[in-house]
């Protein structure tokens, strides 16, 4: 791919793949019994747009890369929905209690599975700080955390050094965490029983209960199981609630507690207290849920206040005095205790006391932060879960049918979101998107259900498409890159947008309040609103023309899926709207649509001479061996992000294993030294000197394994004379030629041997490396020239240790005394070997060496070299 869509290259599947696809499609048609059931497969036609053998608009190229799987998933889901209408109808016809229980069970299992899938990136952000408070409660019986940090209690679940998170000490000069203690106390039994994993399971259970309340509340209000299922799925299976459901933050727990009050409001809306016997225990429990909210986080006090006031006014209106007293008794007592807590600890009756003068909250932040919380591509709600638009639209529908309830929910949402938007750090730090909005987002499942119940099938079709896209985003964030796409840095470029369509620049087409500012971001957002509104009108016209425009087409009870034609039409209109919006927003942003560098890297990662033996070029149109096509690439600096001061000459992410050649453009004009490094390290793996006599063999970079990043830096002469440095793939290693499929995070060269590490358990230093104790650590060794063995010096720490080394069929077991060492020779094959090092024990320098602050758990030291 060049910088325009005319310079297209592609890899073709083997001949038998389209044959198999055709056979499967024919089988699907036969199984369906009629063509209409397989009609949704027409959606896959958009995947042909990037492959048309004529010049195409840049927006056509969006239908490539991982986004192709979305199209197939959507098409197959529509076919499956048609074929499985019977089981789906039986599910929707279950009794309400059984259906709600099924919803909770499904949510719990999915949350636990997702937590396991993304465990490599958890816990992170502020999560360990909440767990330290829990440990202080369990071990010391207090929330004074300084001694817990000094002892390193957090090392049971967190690598590295964790410093106390506080802004001011208490009156007794002790350190109290800036984070509220409520969640830490709530999860203490789970931590005592199962440690950090026990906490994750407990929080997933609490979140599942919150999802159960969404289903019950939606059903209570609408009386429609399909509407309840839609409202449930819209908020519990999508970003942002999904990834907070098992995170050690108070937000999902707060959302579950908020839903208890919303359920009570809906219940009062449907049946006033005067028409039912009073239940003082029930109202006391509702009061208890409201009372807990401020202890989870100070910002939840506003939500508790709004909900408490709405419930109290309803009870006052019916003169249910005893129920009112039961509702308010615990919150009043808890509020007194809450304010007293701040006075006892900090000497002030203010919830802002832990922050001192650093509250970062101003009303002037709201006009910028509130729309950002909804619209920002990295941290906003709607770009990460478009289905929430139907929750917001559902409020307008609810206002027509249940005005008072709509006003109450709107007050809750507007008041709380405005309050958190006043905070300068509206994005919520290192966490999944829209963390601060999570406590009130489950509420939108209720108006979403109302919209489903009250609108025509065409509107339901659009809602289903939005739900499908939102669930696909959630799934992509869960399974792609081990969960790293969930989290963003404040650079204005959404990680999942960069991943999902590598050929075109999606981040510049969606609003970023951090990158472009509020004015440009709001303009882009307004354009998207106009485009999708026009698509909605077109879908409504389609519905009227095809008699899907009224509630007379309401499916019989239990039918949960609108007919295929409106869903397919909504999907295709969404695709057209997406391409139109991308084209217009690229023009507004003044950016190149095609991103050659990311497209080329994606093509490299897709290279497989067995699965994709042929390549195709479009100008001129020709086919040939895939290896020859790959070697034509020249991968230069990406144009997606603006150039930063003192940035490297070239930085490429996720590079496959193979041999690469550094291309300085004009070698005759190039001067200076250039160094290549792998991952986040200053240690060069390879270096080259450019001068008039440089040979091409001097600029080769060999990678025996895929690496997460390669960075090329240069001295002043190189920066002045090599402005357009690039890498050219010479040969790529096929699947059977690679020693390991994982990507290396770091690499370093020790004499004639390069060492690649795959995790954070190998510490590459000088003149050797430390291996973490008690953990198997894998390394790849590569000799500078083909050699038979690599010589390693293994030196133990100050403890007795058992060390096992294994490389293929070769292994060695070492029993080492304190400070003992042993020399071993590891066999190499074609100069490369994968070596696993496992130590039985380890030590912490901070505990064994006076004055050391190194808290790493170290096993053995390795110095590498070879004869």
C-alpha positions in Angstrom: 0.0 0.0 0.0 1.3 3.4 -0.9 -0.2 6.7 0.4 -3.1 6.4 -2.0 -5.6 3.7 -2.7 -4.2 3.2 -6.2 -1.0 1.6 -4.9 -2.7 -1.5 -3.6 -1.1 -4.9 -2.9 -2.8 -7.9 -1.4 -2.3 -11.6 -0.4 -4.7 -14.1 -1.9 -6.0 -17.3 -0.3 -5.3 -20.7 -1.9 -7.7 -21.8 -4.6 -9.6 -24.2 -2.3 -10.7 -21.5 0.1 -13.3 -19.9 -2.2 -14.4 -23.4 -3.2 -15.0 -24.3 0.5 -16.8 -21.0 1.1 -19.1 -21.6 -1.9 -19.9 -25.1 -0.6 -20.7 -23.8 2.8 -22.9 -21.1 1.4 -24.8 -23.6 -0.6 -25.2 -25.8 2.4 -26.5 -22.9 4.4 -29.1 -22.2 1.7 -30.2 -25.8 1.6 -30.4 -25.9 5.5 -32.4 -22.7 5.5 -34.9 -24.1 3.0 -35.4 -20.8 1.3 -33.2 -18.0 0.0 -34.7 -15.4 2.3 -33.1 -17.1 5.4 -29.6 -16.7 3.8 -30.3 -13.2 2.5 -28.2 -11.6 5.3 -25.1 -13.1 3.7 -25.4 -10.3 1.1 -23.8 -8.1 3.7 -20.5 -9.8 3.0 -20.6 -8.1 -0.4 -19.0 -5.0 1.1 -15.8 -7.0 1.6 -15.3 -7.0 -2.2 -15.0 -3.2 -2.3 -11.3 -3.0 -1.4 -10.5 -5.6 -4.0 -12.2 -4.0 -7.0 -9.6 -3.9 -9.9 -10.3 -0.2 -10.5 -9.3 2.9 -8.5 -11.6 3.1 -5.5 -12.4 5.7 -2.9 -10.2 5.6 0.2 -13.2 4.8 2.4 -13.7 1.5 0.6 -10.5 0.3 2.1 -12.0 0.3 5.6 -13.5 -3.1 4.8 -10.2 -4.9 5.3 -8.1 -6.2 8.2 -9.9 -7.3 11.4 -13.0 -5.4 10.4 -13.7 -8.2 7.8 -14.4 -10.6 10.8 -17.0 -8.1 12.0 -18.8 -8.4 8.7 -18.8 -12.1 8.7 -19.9 -12.3 12.3 -22.8 -9.9 11.6 -23.9 -11.8 8.5 -23.7 -15.2 10.2 -25.4 -13.9 13.3 -28.4 -12.8 11.2 -28.6 -16.1 9.5 -28.4 -17.9 12.9 -31.1 -15.7 14.3 -33.4 -16.7 11.4 -32.6 -20.4 11.8 -32.8 -20.5 15.6 -36.0 -18.5 16.0 -37.6 -21.4 17.9 -35.0 -21.7 20.7 -34.8 -17.9 20.9 -38.6 -17.7 21.2 -38.6 -20.3 24.0 -35.9 -18.3 25.8 -37.9 -15.1 25.5 -41.0 -16.9 26.7 -39.4 -18.1 30.0 -41.0 -16.9 33.2 -39.6 -13.5 34.3 -37.7 -14.9 37.3 -36.1 -17.7 35.3 -35.2 -15.3 32.5 -33.6 -12.8 34.9 -31.7 -15.6 36.6 -30.5 -16.8 33.2 -29.4 -13.2 32.3 -27.4 -13.0 35.6 -25.8 -16.4 35.1 -24.8 -15.6 31.5 -23.3 -12.2 32.6 -21.4 -13.9 35.5 -19.8 -16.5 33.2 -18.9 -14.0 30.5 -17.4 -11.6 33.0 -15.3 -14.4 34.6 -14.2 -15.6 31.2 -13.2 -12.1 30.1 -11.3 -11.5 33.3 -9.3 -14.6 32.6 -8.7 -13.6 29.0 -7.3 -10.1 29.9 -5.5 -11.1 33.1 -2.2 -10.1 31.5 -3.1 -6.5 31.9 -4.8 -6.6 35.3 -4.7 -5.3 37.9 -3.6 -1.9 36.8 -4.1 1.8 37.4 -5.6 2.4 40.9 -6.7 -1.2 41.3 -3.7 -2.3 43.5 -4.4 0.7 45.8 -7.8 -0.6 46.7 -6.4 -4.0 47.4 -3.7 -2.6 49.7 -6.5 -1.0 51.8 -8.1 -4.5 51.9 -4.8 -6.0 53.1 -4.5 -3.4 55.8 -8.0 -4.1 57.0 -7.3 -7.9 57.1 -3.8 -7.8 58.6 -3.8 -4.7 60.8 -7.5 -4.0 61.4 -7.1 -0.4 60.1 -6.8 1.6 56.9 -3.3 3.1 57.6 -1.4 1.8 54.6 2.2 3.0 55.0 3.4 -0.1 56.7 1.6 -2.3 54.1 3.5 -0.6 51.3 6.8 -0.8 53.2 6.3 -4.6 53.7 5.4 -4.9 50.0 2.1 -6.7 50.7 1.0 -5.8 47.2 3.6 -8.1 45.6 1.1 -10.9 45.8 -0.7 -9.5 42.8 1.4 -6.6 41.5 4.9 -6.5 39.9 7.1 -3.5 40.6 7.1 -0.9 43.3 3.8 0.6 44.5 3.9 3.8 46.5 1.1 5.0 48.7 -1.5 7.0 46.8 -2.3 10.0 49.1 -2.2 13.8 49.1 -2.1 14.6 52.8 -1.6 12.7 56.0 -4.2 12.3 58.7 -4.3 14.1 62.0 -2.2 11.3 63.6 0.4 11.8 60.8 -0.5 8.4 59.4 -1.0 7.8 55.7 -4.6 7.1 54.6 -5.2 6.3 50.9 -6.9 8.9 48.8 -9.2 6.1 47.7 -12.4 5.6 49.7 -12.4 2.4 51.9 -15.9 1.2 51.0 -15.0 -1.2 48.2 -11.9 -2.4 50.0 -14.1 -3.4 53.0 -16.7 -5.0 50.8 -14.2 -7.3 49.0 -12.2 -8.2 52.2 -13.9 -11.5 52.7 -13.3 -12.5 49.1 -9.7 -11.5 49.3 -9.2 -13.4 52.5 -10.7 -16.5 50.9 -9.1 -16.3 47.4 -6.7 -13.4 47.2 -6.9 -11.2 44.1 -8.7 -13.9 41.9 -11.3 -14.3 44.6 -11.9 -10.5 44.5 -12.4 -10.7 40.7 -14.9 -13.5 41.0 -16.8 -11.6 43.7 -17.0 -8.4 41.7 -18.1 -10.3 38.7 -20.9 -11.8 40.8 -21.9 -8.3 42.1 -21.9 -7.0 38.5 -24.0 -10.0 37.4 -26.6 -9.1 40.1 -26.6 -5.6 38.7 -27.4 -7.0 35.2 -30.2 -9.1 36.8 -31.7 -5.8 38.2 -31.5 -4.3 34.7 -33.5 -7.2 33.2 -36.1 -7.2 36.0 -36.5 -3.4 35.9 -36.9 -3.3 32.2 -39.4 -6.2 32.3 -41.3 -4.5 35.2 -41.7 -1.4 33.1 -42.4 -2.8 29.7 -43.9 -6.3 30.4 -41.9 -7.5 27.3 -39.2 -10.2 27.6 -37.6 -9.2 24.2 -37.4 -5.6 25.4 -35.9 -6.6 28.7 -33.3 -8.8 26.9 -32.4 -5.9 24.6 -32.0 -3.4 27.5 -30.0 -6.0 29.4 -27.6 -6.7 26.5 -27.2 -3.1 25.6 -25.6 -2.1 28.9 -24.2 -5.3 30.4 -22.4 -6.8 27.4 -20.8 -3.6 26.1 -18.2 -1.1 26.9 -17.8 0.6 29.4 -19.6 -1.5 32.1 -18.3 -4.8 30.7 -14.6 -4.2 31.6 -15.4 -2.6 34.9 -17.5 -5.6 35.9 -14.5 -7.4 37.2 -12.0 -4.5 37.7 -11.1 -3.6 41.3 -12.8 -0.2 41.0 -16.0 0.8 42.8 -17.8 1.8 39.7 -19.6 -1.4 38.7 -20.5 -2.1 42.3 -21.9 1.5 42.5 -23.9 0.8 39.3 -25.5 -2.3 40.8 -26.5 -0.3 43.9 -27.9 2.5 41.8 -30.0 -0.1 40.0 -31.6 -1.2 43.3 -33.0 2.3 43.7 -34.1 2.5 40.0 -35.9 -0.7 40.4 -37.7 0.8 43.4 -38.7 3.8 41.3 -40.1 1.7 38.5 -41.9 -0.4 41.0 -43.5 2.7 42.6 -44.4 3.9 39.1 -46.2 0.7 38.3 -47.9 0.0 41.7 -48.1 2.9 44.3 -47.5 1.9 47.9 -51.1 2.5 48.8 -52.1 -0.5 46.7 -49.8 -2.9 48.4 -49.0 -3.9 52.0 -46.0 -2.0 53.4 -42.7 -3.9 53.6 -40.4 -2.0 56.0 -37.5 -4.5 55.5 -37.6 -3.9 51.8 -37.4 -0.2 52.1 -34.7 -0.5 54.8 -32.6 -2.5 52.3 -33.1 0.1 49.6 -31.9 2.7 52.1 -28.9 0.5 52.9 -27.9 0.4 49.3 -28.1 4.2 49.0 -26.1 4.5 52.3 -23.2 2.4 50.9 -22.8 4.5 47.8 -20.8 7.5 49.3 -18.5 5.0 51.1 -17.5 3.6 47.7 -16.6 7.1 46.3 -17.4 10.6 47.2 -18.8 11.3 43.8 -21.5 8.7 44.3 -23.0 10.8 47.1 -24.8 13.0 44.5 -26.4 9.9 42.8 -27.5 8.6 46.3 -29.0 12.0 47.0 -30.9 12.3 43.8 -32.3 8.8 44.0 -33.1 9.1 47.7 -35.0 12.4 47.0 -37.0 10.9 44.1 -38.0 7.8 46.2 -38.8 10.0 49.2 -41.0 12.4 47.2 -42.9 9.4 45.8 -43.5 8.0 49.2 -44.5 11.4 50.6 -47.0 11.8 47.8 -48.8 8.6 48.9 -48.2 9.4 52.6 -46.4 6.1 53.2 -44.8 7.4 56.4 -43.5 4.2 57.7 -41.9 3.2 54.4 -40.4 6.6 54.2 -38.9 6.3 57.7 -37.5 2.8 56.8 -36.0 4.2 53.6 -34.2 7.2 55.3 -33.1 5.7 58.6 -29.9 4.0 57.5 -28.8 6.7 55.0 -29.2 9.4 57.7 -27.1 7.5 60.2 -24.6 6.6 57.5 -24.3 10.2 56.3 -23.5 11.2 59.9 -20.8 8.5 60.2 -19.5 9.4 56.7 -18.9 13.1 57.6 -17.5 12.1 61.0 -15.0 9.8 59.3 -13.4 12.8 57.5 -13.4 14.9 60.7 -11.8 12.1 62.8 -9.1 11.3 60.1 -8.4 14.7 58.7 -9.9 17.2 61.1 -12.5 18.5 58.6 -16.2 17.7 58.1 -15.6 17.8 54.3 -15.5 14.8 51.9 -12.8 16.8 50.0 -10.5 16.7 53.0 -8.3 13.8 51.6 -7.6 16.0 48.5 -6.4 19.1 50.4 -6.4 21.9 48.0 -6.0 19.7 45.0 -9.6 18.8 44.1 -9.2 19.6 40.4 -13.0 20.3 40.2 -14.4 23.4 38.6 -17.7 24.2 36.9 -15.8 25.6 34.0 -14.7 22.1 33.1 -18.2 20.9 32.4 -18.8 22.4 28.9 -15.7 20.6 27.6 -15.7 17.4 29.7 -19.3 16.4 29.5 -19.5 16.1 25.7 -16.0 14.4 25.8 -17.3 11.8 28.3 -20.0 10.9 25.7 -18.2 11.4 22.4 -14.4 11.1 22.8 -13.0 8.2 20.7 -10.7 7.0 23.5 -12.6 7.6 26.7 -16.2 8.4 25.6 -19.2 6.2 25.7 -20.7 6.4 22.2 -17.7 5.7 20.0 -17.0 2.6 22.1 -20.6 1.4 22.4 -23.0 3.0 19.8 -25.9 1.2 21.3 -26.0 3.7 24.1 -27.5 6.2 21.6 -30.7 4.1 21.8 -30.6 4.4 25.5 -30.5 8.1 25.3 -33.2 8.2 22.6 -35.3 5.9 24.8 -35.4 8.7 27.4 -37.4 10.7 24.9 -39.8 7.8 24.3 -40.1 7.2 28.0 -41.0 10.9 28.5 -44.0 10.3 26.3 -45.3 7.2 28.2 -43.9 7.7 31.8 -43.1 11.4 32.1 -42.3 11.5 35.8 -40.0 8.5 35.6 -38.2 10.0 32.6 -37.6 13.2 34.5 -36.3 11.3 37.5 -33.9 9.2 35.4 -32.8 12.3 33.5 -32.1 14.2 36.7 -29.9 11.3 37.9 -28.0 11.1 34.6 -27.6 14.8 34.0 -26.7 15.6 37.6 -24.2 12.9 38.1 -22.5 13.2 34.7 -22.2 17.0 35.1 -20.7 16.5 38.6 -18.0 14.1 37.3 -17.4 16.3 34.3 -16.4 19.1 36.6 -13.4 17.0 37.5 -10.3 17.9 35.4 -9.4 14.2 34.9 -12.7 13.3 33.3 -11.1 10.3 31.4 -10.6 8.4 34.6 -6.9 7.6 34.5 -5.6 4.1 33.5 -8.8 2.2 33.1 -11.4 1.1 30.5 -13.3 3.9 28.7 -15.7 6.2 30.6 -15.0 4.8 34.1 -16.5 7.8 35.8 -19.8 7.4 33.9 -20.2 3.7 34.7 -22.3 4.0 38.0 -25.3 5.5 36.0 -24.9 3.7 32.7 -26.8 0.6 33.7 -29.8 2.9 34.1 -29.9 3.5 30.3 -30.9 -0.2 29.8 -34.3 0.7 31.0 -35.2 3.4 28.4 -33.5 1.3 25.8 -36.0 -1.4 26.6 -38.8 1.1 26.4 -37.6 2.2 23.0 -37.6 -1.5 21.8 -41.1 -2.0 23.1 -42.6 1.2 21.7 -40.9 1.6 18.3 -41.5 -0.1 14.9 -39.4 -2.9 13.5 -37.2 -0.6 11.5 -36.1 1.2 14.7 -35.5 -2.2 16.3 -33.4 -3.3 13.4 -31.2 -0.2 13.8 -31.0 -0.9 17.5 -29.9 -4.5 16.8 -27.2 -3.3 14.4 -25.9 -0.8 17.0 -26.0 -3.6 19.6 -24.1 -5.9 17.3 -21.4 -3.4 16.6 -21.1 -2.6 20.3 -20.7 -6.3 21.2 -18.2 -6.7 18.5 -16.2 -3.8 19.9 -16.3 -5.5 23.3 -15.2 -8.8 21.9 -12.3 -7.2 20.0 -11.1 -5.4 23.0 -11.3 -8.7 25.0 -9.5 -11.0 22.6 -7.1 -8.8 20.5 -3.6 -8.1 21.8 -4.3 -9.8 25.2 -6.5 -7.0 26.3 -4.0 -4.1 25.7 -6.5 -2.4 23.4 -8.8 -1.7 26.3 -6.5 1.0 27.8 -5.5 4.2 26.1 -3.0 6.9 26.8 -4.1 10.6 26.4 -2.6 11.0 22.9 -6.0 11.2 21.0 -5.6 7.9 19.1 -7.8 5.1 20.1 -5.9 1.8 20.1 -8.8 -0.3 18.9 -9.5 2.1 16.0 -5.9 1.8 14.9 -6.1 -2.0 15.2 -9.4 -2.7 13.5 -8.7 -1.1 10.2 -4.9 -0.8 9.5 -5.3 0.5 5.9 -7.1 3.8 6.7 -6.8 6.4 9.4 -9.9 5.9 11.6 -8.7 7.9 14.6 -8.5 11.1 12.6 -12.1 10.6 11.4 -13.6 10.4 14.9 -13.7 13.1 17.6 -10.8 13.4 20.1 -11.2 16.1 22.7 -7.6 15.5 23.8 -5.9 15.7 20.4 -7.9 18.3 18.6 -9.8 20.3 21.3 -13.5 20.7 21.9 -14.3 22.8 18.8 -13.0 20.4 16.2 -14.2 17.3 18.1 -17.7 18.7 18.4 -17.8 19.6 14.7 -16.8 16.0 13.8 -19.3 14.6 16.3 -22.1 16.8 14.8 -21.3 15.5 11.3 -21.6 11.9 12.5 -24.9 12.7 14.1 -26.2 14.3 10.9 -25.0 11.3 8.8 -26.5 8.6 11.0 -29.7 10.6 11.4 -30.0 10.7 7.6 -29.4 6.9 7.6 -32.1 6.5 10.2 -34.6 8.5 8.0 -33.7 6.3 5.1 -34.3 3.2 7.1 -37.6 4.6 8.3 -38.6 5.2 4.6 -37.6 1.6 3.9 -39.8 0.4 6.8 -42.8 2.4 5.6 -42.3 1.1 2.0 -42.1 -2.5 3.2 -44.7 -2.3 5.9 -42.2 -2.4 8.8 -43.2 1.0 10.0 -45.8 0.4 12.8 -46.5 -1.5 15.9 -49.1 -3.5 14.0 -46.0 -5.5 12.9 -45.2 -6.2 16.5 -44.0 -9.8 16.6 -45.9 -12.3 18.5 -44.9 -12.8 22.2 -41.5 -14.4 22.4 -40.3 -13.4 18.9 -37.1 -11.6 19.7 -35.8 -10.8 16.2 -37.1 -8.4 13.6 -37.3 -9.8 10.1 -34.1 -10.1 8.1 -34.8 -7.4 5.5 -34.9 -4.4 7.9 -31.8 -5.7 9.8 -29.9 -6.2 6.6 -31.0 -2.8 5.3 -29.9 -1.2 8.6 -26.5 -3.0 8.3 -26.0 -1.8 4.8 -27.1 1.7 5.6 -24.7 1.7 8.5 -21.9 0.7 6.2 -22.8 3.5 3.7 -23.0 6.0 6.5 -19.7 4.9 7.9 -17.9 5.4 4.5 -19.6 8.8 4.0 -18.7 9.9 7.5 -15.1 8.8 7.1 -14.7 10.6 3.8 -16.1 13.9 5.1 -14.2 13.8 8.4 -10.9 13.1 6.7 -11.5 16.2 4.6 -12.3 18.2 7.8 -9.2 16.9 9.5 -7.1 17.6 6.5 -5.4 14.2 6.9 -4.3 11.4 4.6 -6.9 8.7 4.6 -4.6 5.8 3.6 -1.9 4.9 6.2 0.7 3.0 4.2 2.9 2.0 7.2 0.2 0.2 9.2 -1.2 -1.4 6.1 2.3 -2.7 5.1 2.9 -4.1 8.6 -0.5 -5.8 8.6 0.4 -7.4 5.2 3.7 -8.7 6.7 1.8 -10.2 9.7 -0.6 -11.9 7.3 2.2 -13.5 5.3 1.9 -17.3 5.2 3.3 -19.1 2.1 1.0 -22.0 2.8 -2.3 -20.3 3.5 -1.7 -17.3 1.2 0.8 -18.4 -1.4 -0.2 -15.8 -4.0 -0.1 -12.0 -4.0 -1.8 -9.5 -6.3 -0.9 -5.9 -7.3 -3.6 -3.7 -8.7 -1.5 -1.2 -10.8 -0.8 -2.9 -13.1 -3.1 -5.8 -12.3 -0.9 -8.9 -11.8 -0.4 -11.9 -9.5 2.7 -13.6 -8.3 4.4 -15.4 -5.4 3.6 -13.8 -2.1 7.3 -13.7 -1.1 8.1 -11.6 -4.1 5.3 -9.2 -3.4 6.4 -8.8 0.3 10.0 -8.0 -0.7 8.7 -5.0 -2.7 7.6 -3.2 0.4 9.4 -0.2 1.8 8.2 0.5 5.3 8.8 4.1 6.4 7.6 6.3 9.2 3.9 6.3 9.9 1.9 9.4 9.0 -0.9 8.7 11.4 0.6 10.6 14.3 2.2 14.0 14.2 6.0 14.1 14.5 7.3 14.6 18.0 10.5 16.5 18.9 13.5 14.2 19.1 11.5 11.2 17.9 13.4 8.2 16.5 14.2 8.0 12.8 11.8 5.0 12.6 9.6 3.2 15.0 7.6 0.1 13.9 5.3 -2.0 16.0 4.6 -5.7 15.9 7.3 -6.8 13.3 7.2 -10.4 12.2 10.3 -12.7 12.3 12.6 -12.4 9.3 15.5 -10.6 7.8 15.2 -6.8 7.1 17.4 -4.3 5.4 17.7 -0.7 6.5 17.1 1.6 3.6 18.5 5.0 3.9 17.2 6.2 0.6 20.5 7.4 -0.9 23.2 5.4 0.7 25.8 7.7 -0.9 24.4 10.7 0.9 23.9 9.0 4.2 26.2 9.7 7.1 26.4 8.8 10.8 25.5 5.9 13.1 22.1 4.2 13.3 21.1 1.8 16.0 18.1 -0.6 16.2 16.5 -1.6 19.5 13.7 -4.0 20.4 11.0 -2.9 22.8 11.3 -0.3 25.5 15.0 -0.3 26.1 18.0 1.9 25.4 20.2 -1.2 24.6 20.9 -1.5 20.9 20.5 -4.8 19.2 22.2 -3.9 16.0 24.1 -0.9 14.7 25.3 0.4 11.4 27.7 3.1 10.2 26.7 4.9 7.0 29.5 6.2 4.9 30.3 6.4 1.1 31.9 2.9 1.2 29.0 1.2 3.1 28.1 -2.3 1.9 24.5 -3.5 1.7 25.4 -6.4 4.0 26.1 -3.9 6.7 22.5 -2.8 7.1 20.8 -6.1 7.8 18.6 -6.7 10.8 17.8 -10.3 11.7 14.9 -11.2 13.9 14.5 -14.9 14.7 11.2 -14.1 16.4 8.4 -11.5 16.0 9.0 -8.5 18.2 6.5 -6.0 19.7 8.5 -3.0 18.4 11.7 -2.0 16.6 13.1 1.5 17.1 15.8 3.0 14.9 17.7 6.0 16.3 20.6 7.9 14.9 23.2 10.4 15.9 23.2 14.1 14.7 24.8 13.3 11.3 22.3 10.5 10.7 19.3 12.7 11.6 20.5 15.3 9.2 21.3 13.0 6.2 18.7 10.2 6.6 15.3 11.9 6.7 13.4 9.0 5.2 14.8 5.8 6.8 12.8 2.7 6.1 13.0 -1.1 6.5 12.7 -3.5 3.6 11.7 -7.1 4.3 14.2 -9.4 2.6 12.7 -12.7 3.7 10.1 -13.6 6.3 10.1 -16.8 8.4 7.1 -19.0 7.8 5.3 -20.7 10.6 7.4 -23.9 10.6 10.6 -21.9 10.5 10.0 -19.9 13.7 11.3 -21.2 17.0 8.4 -19.7 18.9 5.2 -17.9 17.9 5.2 -15.3 20.7 6.4 -11.7 20.2 9.6 -10.6 22.1 9.2 -7.6 24.3 12.9 -6.8 24.6 16.2 -7.8 23.2 19.9 -7.0 23.9 23.2 -8.0 22.4 26.0 -9.5 24.5 29.1 -9.8 22.4 28.3 -12.1 19.5 25.0 -13.3 21.0 21.6 -11.6 21.0 19.0 -12.4 23.7 15.3 -11.9 23.1 12.9 -11.9 26.1 9.1 -12.4 26.0 7.8 -11.1 29.4 8.8 -8.9 32.3 10.6 -11.7 34.1 14.0 -11.4 32.3 15.9 -8.2 33.3 18.3 -7.4 30.5 21.2 -5.5 32.1 24.9 -5.1 31.6 27.0 -7.3 31.2 24.2 -9.9 31.6 20.7 -10.5 32.8 18.7 -11.5 35.8 16.0 -14.2 35.7 13.0 -13.9 38.0 12.9 -16.5 40.8 10.3 -19.2 41.0 9.0 -18.5 37.5 9.7 -20.2 34.1 11.3 -17.7 31.8 11.8 -18.2 28.1 14.6 -16.6 26.0 15.6 -16.9 22.4 19.4 -16.9 21.7 20.7 -15.9 18.3 24.4 -16.1 17.4 25.9 -13.4 15.2 27.2 -16.1 12.9 26.0 -19.7 12.7 27.5 -21.6 15.7 26.9 -24.9 17.4 26.7 -23.8 21.0 26.2 -20.8 23.2 28.2 -20.6 26.5 26.3 -19.3 29.5 27.6 -18.5 33.0 24.9 -19.1 35.6 25.5 -17.3 38.9 23.2 -17.9 41.9 22.0 -15.4 44.5 22.5 -15.6 48.3 20.2 -18.7 48.7 20.4 -22.4 47.8 18.7 -22.9 44.5 17.7 -25.5 42.0 18.0 -24.3 38.4 16.7 -26.2 35.3 17.6 -25.2 31.7 15.8 -26.7 28.7 16.2 -26.1 25.0 14.5 -28.6 22.8 15.7 -32.1 23.7 18.7 -30.7 25.6 18.3 -29.9 29.3 20.5 -29.3 32.4 19.7 -29.4 36.1 21.9 -27.4 38.4 22.1 -27.5 42.2 23.7 -24.2 43.2 25.0 -23.0 46.6 24.6 -19.4 47.7 26.7 -17.3 45.3 27.6 -20.4 43.3 28.1 -20.4 39.6 28.2 -22.9 36.7 29.2 -22.8 33.1 26.9 -24.5 30.6 26.8 -24.8 26.8 23.4 -24.6 25.1 23.2 -26.2 21.6 22.1 -23.9 18.8 20.4 -24.9 15.5 21.4 -22.6 12.7 22.6 -20.2 15.3 19.3 -20.0 17.1 17.8 -21.7 20.2 14.8 -21.2 22.5 15.9 -21.6 26.1 13.6 -22.0 29.2 15.2 -21.1 32.6 13.4 -22.2 35.7 14.6 -21.5 39.2 13.1 -23.0 42.4 13.9 -20.0 44.7 14.8 -16.4 44.6 15.7 -13.4 46.8 15.0 -9.6 47.0 18.1 -7.4 47.1 16.2 -5.0 49.3 16.0 -7.7 52.0 19.5 -9.1 51.7 21.7 -6.1 50.7 22.0 -3.1 53.0 20.9 0.1 51.4 19.3 -1.6 48.4 15.8 -0.5 47.3 15.6 -3.2 44.6 12.4 -5.2 45.5 12.5 -7.5 42.5 12.4 -11.3 43.2 15.5 -12.5 41.5 16.6 -16.1 40.8 19.9 -16.3 38.9 22.3 -14.1 37.0 23.3 -15.1 33.5 26.2 -13.8 31.5 26.2 -14.8 27.9 28.9 -15.2 25.3 30.4 -17.9 23.1 33.7 -19.1 21.9 
